[in-house]
Amino acid sequence: MRAYGIEFKEGPDGFGVYASKDVQPLRRPRMIMKIPLELMLTVSKKQPWMFFPDIIIPVGHPIFDIINSTNPETDWDLRLACLLLYSFDCKDNFWQLYDDFLPSKEECTNLLLATEDDLLELQDEDLASAMRKQQSRAFEFWEKNWHSGVPLKIKRLAREPERFFWALGIAQSRCINIQMRVGALVQDANMLVPYADMLNHSPEPNCFFHWRFKDRMLEVMINAGQEIRKGEEMTVNYMPQQKNNMFMERYDFSSPVNPWDEIQFSGNARIHLDSFLSIFNI
């Protein structure tokens, strides 16, 4: 993995990407990372399933039967969670080391791991209901595939449902969707990309980013929307024009300055939450 003009540090929101030198806003994008395909966890979106890197191909392992039983149209996150758990069990695999950069089950704020009391504290019945459905879906999948009669090589991947919930939360919150080319082959794929997943969200980002796949390397490109001084965190917007409940469901956080949160009134008028609260000096 190669990094250009950046460093990885732990900040108030966990690990993040920080400028190691001043970055000027330019029209041309600049490369900040090159990440080899061999470090990523990748599952193609369509059957027959294709897996990368080449050393993590679960064909012949019972986990492949579990992956193959998923719905091709809707269960991308279940497949990626299975591949993540399998990678932790592969000897001398990179993800065993990268696990140190991922939140542990105890540190994880994913709502899949929330108790019923936690969901009630959200004071958002639509969000709580959506998370109950996700929890039920995850538990049914775990119960079906991690029952007492499964081989040890499957059982040890997720002995408790919370372990699978954790892996599913990592898959949902850190996945990118990309069209990649390997030789003459072009595939739409779901990927977990180490290091690039440390780019944190801001509703007022100082960077815009895109990906370029070339020669078995993923190149992470950014355009600085403003001057970024050395030592400042580089941030991006994960989902523009989305309200906080969507961020809570997918990424497990909300932002008090999200401009797309709004209050509904009985008429046709709508007002942004920050504008409404500012009237009362809140």
FILOLO-45252 format. One record per residue (C-alpha): residue number from 0; residue in one letter; y, z, x. Coordinates in steps of 0.25 Angstrom, whole numbers. Layout:
N
(r NUM A (Y Z X))
...
//
This chain:
282
(r 0 M (0 0 0))
(r 1 R (14 -4 5))
(r 2 A (27 2 1))
(r 3 Y (41 -3 4))
(r 4 G (54 5 3))
(r 5 I (47 16 -5))
(r 6 E (40 29 -4))
(r 7 F (31 37 -13))
(r 8 K (36 52 -16))
(r 9 E (33 63 -26))
(r 10 G (45 65 -35))
(r 11 P (49 72 -48))
(r 12 D (40 62 -56))
(r 13 G (28 62 -46))
(r 14 F (26 52 -35))
(r 15 G (37 41 -35))
(r 16 V (42 29 -27))
(r 17 Y (54 31 -19))
(r 18 A (63 22 -11))
(r 19 S (62 24 4))
(r 20 K (75 16 6))
(r 21 D (87 12 -2))
(r 22 V (83 1 -12))
(r 23 Q (94 -9 -17))
(r 24 P (93 -16 -30))
(r 25 L (90 -31 -27))
(r 26 R (86 -42 -36))
(r 27 R (73 -45 -28))
(r 28 P (62 -35 -30))
(r 29 R (57 -28 -18))
(r 30 M (42 -23 -15))
(r 31 I (40 -8 -14))
(r 32 M (25 -8 -14))
(r 33 K (13 -16 -11))
(r 34 I (0 -10 -16))
(r 35 P (-14 -16 -13))
(r 36 L (-23 -20 -25))
(r 37 E (-34 -11 -18))
(r 38 L (-26 2 -21))
(r 39 M (-24 -1 -36))
(r 40 L (-33 1 -48))
(r 41 T (-34 -11 -56))
(r 42 V (-41 -16 -69))
(r 43 S (-39 -30 -75))
(r 44 K (-35 -30 -89))
(r 45 K (-45 -39 -94))
(r 46 Q (-60 -40 -93))
(r 47 P (-68 -42 -84))
(r 48 W (-62 -30 -78))
(r 49 M (-57 -32 -63))
(r 50 F (-54 -20 -54))
(r 51 F (-46 -18 -42))
(r 52 P (-46 -14 -31))
(r 53 D (-59 -21 -27))
(r 54 I (-65 -8 -22))
(r 55 I (-64 -1 -36))
(r 56 I (-72 -10 -45))
(r 57 P (-80 -1 -55))
(r 58 V (-90 -12 -59))
(r 59 G (-104 -5 -58))
(r 60 H (-98 9 -59))
(r 61 P (-99 15 -73))
(r 62 I (-84 16 -74))
(r 63 F (-84 1 -76))
(r 64 D (-92 2 -89))
(r 65 I (-81 12 -94))
(r 66 I (-70 2 -90))
(r 67 N (-78 -10 -96))
(r 68 S (-79 -2 -109))
(r 69 T (-64 -1 -111))
(r 70 N (-56 -10 -121))
(r 71 P (-50 -22 -112))
(r 72 E (-38 -22 -121))
(r 73 T (-33 -8 -122))
(r 74 D (-40 1 -111))
(r 75 W (-34 -3 -98))
(r 76 D (-30 11 -95))
(r 77 L (-44 16 -97))
(r 78 R (-49 6 -87))
(r 79 L (-39 10 -77))
(r 80 A (-42 25 -79))
(r 81 C (-56 22 -76))
(r 82 L (-53 14 -64))
(r 83 L (-44 25 -59))
(r 84 L (-55 36 -61))
(r 85 Y (-65 27 -54))
(r 86 S (-56 25 -42))
(r 87 F (-55 40 -40))
(r 88 D (-70 40 -38))
(r 89 C (-71 28 -28))
(r 90 K (-73 33 -14))
(r 91 D (-61 31 -5))
(r 92 N (-52 25 -16))
(r 93 F (-37 24 -14))
(r 94 W (-35 31 -28))
(r 95 Q (-42 44 -24))
(r 96 L (-30 45 -14))
(r 97 Y (-20 40 -24))
(r 98 D (-24 51 -34))
(r 99 D (-15 60 -26))
(r 100 F (-3 52 -31))
(r 101 L (-8 53 -46))
(r 102 P (-5 65 -55))
(r 103 S (-17 74 -56))
(r 104 K (-23 77 -70))
(r 105 E (-15 90 -70))
(r 106 E (-2 83 -65))
(r 107 C (-3 72 -75))
(r 108 T (6 72 -87))
(r 109 N (-2 61 -94))
(r 110 L (-2 63 -109))
(r 111 L (-17 59 -109))
(r 112 L (-19 73 -103))
(r 113 A (-10 80 -113))
(r 114 T (-15 91 -122))
(r 115 E (-12 91 -137))
(r 116 D (-1 102 -135))
(r 117 D (5 92 -124))
(r 118 L (5 81 -134))
(r 119 L (12 90 -145))
(r 120 E (22 94 -135))
(r 121 L (27 79 -134))
(r 122 Q (33 80 -148))
(r 123 D (30 65 -150))
(r 124 E (18 63 -159))
(r 125 D (17 48 -157))
(r 126 L (16 50 -142))
(r 127 A (6 62 -144))
(r 128 S (-2 54 -154))
(r 129 A (-3 42 -144))
(r 130 M (-7 51 -133))
(r 131 R (-18 58 -142))
(r 132 K (-24 44 -144))
(r 133 Q (-24 41 -129))
(r 134 Q (-30 54 -126))
(r 135 S (-41 51 -137))
(r 136 R (-43 37 -131))
(r 137 A (-45 42 -117))
(r 138 F (-54 54 -121))
(r 139 E (-63 44 -129))
(r 140 F (-64 35 -117))
(r 141 W (-67 46 -108))
(r 142 E (-77 53 -117))
(r 143 K (-84 39 -119))
(r 144 N (-86 36 -104))
(r 145 W (-86 50 -98))
(r 146 H (-97 57 -106))
(r 147 S (-108 66 -100))
(r 148 G (-118 55 -98))
(r 149 V (-109 46 -89))
(r 150 P (-113 44 -74))
(r 151 L (-107 54 -64))
(r 152 K (-98 43 -58))
(r 153 I (-91 41 -71))
(r 154 K (-91 56 -75))
(r 155 R (-84 60 -62))
(r 156 L (-72 51 -64))
(r 157 A (-67 58 -76))
(r 158 R (-75 71 -79))
(r 159 E (-65 76 -89))
(r 160 P (-57 67 -99))
(r 161 E (-44 72 -93))
(r 162 R (-47 65 -80))
(r 163 F (-49 52 -88))
(r 164 F (-36 55 -95))
(r 165 W (-29 57 -82))
(r 166 A (-34 43 -76))
(r 167 L (-30 36 -89))
(r 168 G (-16 42 -88))
(r 169 I (-15 37 -74))
(r 170 A (-19 23 -78))
(r 171 Q (-10 22 -90))
(r 172 S (3 28 -83))
(r 173 R (1 20 -69))
(r 174 C (-5 7 -73))
(r 175 I (2 -6 -71))
(r 176 N (-2 -20 -77))
(r 177 I (-1 -31 -68))
(r 178 Q (-7 -46 -66))
(r 179 M (-13 -46 -53))
(r 180 R (-18 -58 -44))
(r 181 V (-30 -56 -35))
(r 182 G (-32 -70 -28))
(r 183 A (-33 -80 -39))
(r 184 L (-36 -69 -50))
(r 185 V (-25 -64 -59))
(r 186 Q (-28 -52 -67))
(r 187 D (-20 -43 -77))
(r 188 A (-23 -29 -73))
(r 189 N (-20 -14 -75))
(r 190 M (-17 -7 -61))
(r 191 L (-15 7 -56))
(r 192 V (-6 4 -44))
(r 193 P (-4 16 -34))
(r 194 Y (10 19 -28))
(r 195 A (16 9 -38))
(r 196 D (13 19 -49))
(r 197 M (22 29 -42))
(r 198 L (34 21 -47))
(r 199 N (40 31 -57))
(r 200 H (47 28 -70))
(r 201 S (62 29 -74))
(r 202 P (69 24 -87))
(r 203 E (80 21 -77))
(r 204 P (72 15 -65))
(r 205 N (78 10 -52))
(r 206 C (67 0 -50))
(r 207 F (61 -12 -57))
(r 208 F (47 -15 -52))
(r 209 H (36 -26 -54))
(r 210 W (23 -29 -47))
(r 211 R (18 -41 -39))
(r 212 F (3 -43 -36))
(r 213 K (1 -50 -23))
(r 214 D (-11 -51 -13))
(r 215 R (-18 -39 -18))
(r 216 M (-6 -31 -18))
(r 217 L (3 -26 -29))
(r 218 E (18 -27 -25))
(r 219 V (27 -17 -32))
(r 220 M (41 -24 -33))
(r 221 I (54 -17 -37))
(r 222 N (68 -20 -40))
(r 223 A (78 -9 -39))
(r 224 G (87 -8 -51))
(r 225 Q (97 0 -42))
(r 226 E (99 6 -28))
(r 227 I (88 15 -25))
(r 228 R (91 25 -14))
(r 229 K (81 29 -3))
(r 230 G (73 41 -9))
(r 231 E (75 37 -24))
(r 232 E (63 35 -33))
(r 233 M (61 21 -37))
(r 234 T (58 21 -52))
(r 235 V (54 10 -63))
(r 236 N (53 9 -78))
(r 237 Y (38 9 -82))
(r 238 M (41 5 -97))
(r 239 P (55 0 -100))
(r 240 Q (60 3 -114))
(r 241 Q (49 13 -118))
(r 242 K (51 27 -124))
(r 243 N (46 40 -118))
(r 244 N (34 41 -127))
(r 245 M (29 28 -120))
(r 246 F (31 34 -107))
(r 247 M (24 47 -111))
(r 248 E (12 40 -116))
(r 249 R (10 30 -104))
(r 250 Y (16 37 -92))
(r 251 D (17 52 -96))
(r 252 F (32 54 -95))
(r 253 S (45 52 -102))
(r 254 S (59 51 -98))
(r 255 P (71 59 -103))
(r 256 V (80 47 -100))
(r 257 N (71 36 -106))
(r 258 P (82 27 -113))
(r 259 W (71 21 -123))
(r 260 D (69 35 -130))
(r 261 E (76 34 -143))
(r 262 I (77 42 -156))
(r 263 Q (74 36 -169))
(r 264 F (83 38 -181))
(r 265 S (81 36 -196))
(r 266 G (89 24 -196))
(r 267 N (88 11 -187))
(r 268 A (96 17 -176))
(r 269 R (90 22 -163))
(r 270 I (96 29 -152))
(r 271 H (92 32 -137))
(r 272 L (87 46 -135))
(r 273 D (97 49 -123))
(r 274 S (109 43 -131))
(r 275 F (105 52 -143))
(r 276 L (104 65 -135))
(r 277 S (117 62 -127))
(r 278 I (124 64 -140))
(r 279 F (120 78 -140))
(r 280 N (122 80 -125))
(r 281 I (107 82 -123))
//
